[in-house]
Amino acid sequence: MTEIADRIRVIAFDVFGTVVDWHGSVAREVAAMNLGVDPAAFALAWRAGYQPAMAEVMQRGEWVILDDLHRRILDRVLGEFGLDDLPEAERQHLNLVWHRLDPWPDSVEGLTRLKSGYTICSLSNGNIGLLTDMAKNAGLPWDCILSAENFNKYKPHPETYLGVAKTFAAAPEQVMLAAAHHSDLEHARNCGLETAYIERPFEYGREKPKNVAAWDANTLHSTSIIDLAQQMGC
Amino acid sequence: MTEIADRIRVIAFDVFGTVVDWHGSVAREVAAMNLGVDPAAFALAWRAGYQPAMAEVMQRGEWVILDDLHRRILDRVLGEFGLDDLPEAERQHLNLVWHRLDPWPDSVEGLTRLKSGYTICSLSNGNIGLLTDMAKNAGLPWDCILSAENFNKYKPHPETYLGVAKTFAAAPEQVMLAAAHHSDLEHARNCGLETAYIERPFEYGREKPKNVAAWDANTLHSTSIIDLAQQMGC
């Protein structure tokens, strides 16, 4: 058992992109709706609205669950793609695609293995209802679902990272954040958490591979959640 | 499928006494510590401090997680049992017995069956960390852990019952509370939730059987969680 595997008690996971394939799942559902748009481009446009929309909410000191933010962005993106006449029922159904995202092929096995040695939880900006539906659909074996909604703050607010430690009465250095995004990990590290990068080269689709180079600052670098489980002795 | 089984989307469970046997588990650990006290009486005294302590916190408009409340009560009860000299490490360990409570024999099978047809969650005054440890120890297959800590209010505050519905974007009548306590169910019913009573005649020990007679006001009356699963078509 390595020193780090011995010290960590809780592993919190970023979810969108890290545990589930939002791009492939959204594009697939959009394609199935036969809307006459490029499904991959639509998925990217929807997701591109996410960071600015959250930043705006946080700046105003408001709190809005992600389902509602997704809907605001969706209505705008539908307009941009010339789909202003999409009926309300279809908008509502499409907006919940984020509850139905598929896991990456290694996610369920990797999480199941880690669960045998650690408390594993989500730490996602997705709301609790979204994450619960997703876990049920995808078979994600969380010990506990934690969300920005628990803290009324989105990541990267420090209260989210420190909130995981506080929830489990753990010191920050007993908690590890696992994510496919170096910036998320950097914010967690600044709060005293350990960090594990997960390579997800096709988060934005097979046509847009992303740089998954290791950063020295991270505690661990993993090619998958199964690889992380192996490194953590599970 | 009955009308009620068809309408309900979420079943929220009271936990202490309903899903897990707090009396038997606490008494067993106290007995194993050889403190020279009556373990059953000690468990009852500790639990008896719970309602008044919560009421006091709510009256002051404060928020304290149950682990901390349990500790305050424990320190007082230890004094009452002449154990003022119990060392700090043993107090800390004993206080966490509530994280290690055993399920009733039907709980895991009953919840597993209900999970196939409904979203199942806890709705307990236990804090999230406590409920997570308990689920891990006891194998409780929650889709989601919800706690008074999500709402910064203890049951029976209406925000806790209505908070379950809000979390899952459900109407109150699409949510059922399952509990071994008629008063908990009555408060849930006043918020528009459906209710299922679970008989737990030995919640206070085999020597103190409790009245588990049905109340007409409840939607369902069950002899166990397996019986509830059967009634709900799972």
Interface residues (C-beta under 8 A of the other chain):
Chain A: D67 T119 C121 N127 I128 G129 L131 T132 D133 A135 K136 D143 C144 I145 L146 E149 N150 T167 F168 A169
Chain B: D67 T119 C121 N127 I128 G129 L131 T132 D133 A135 K136 D143 C144 I145 L146 E149 N150 T167 F168 A169
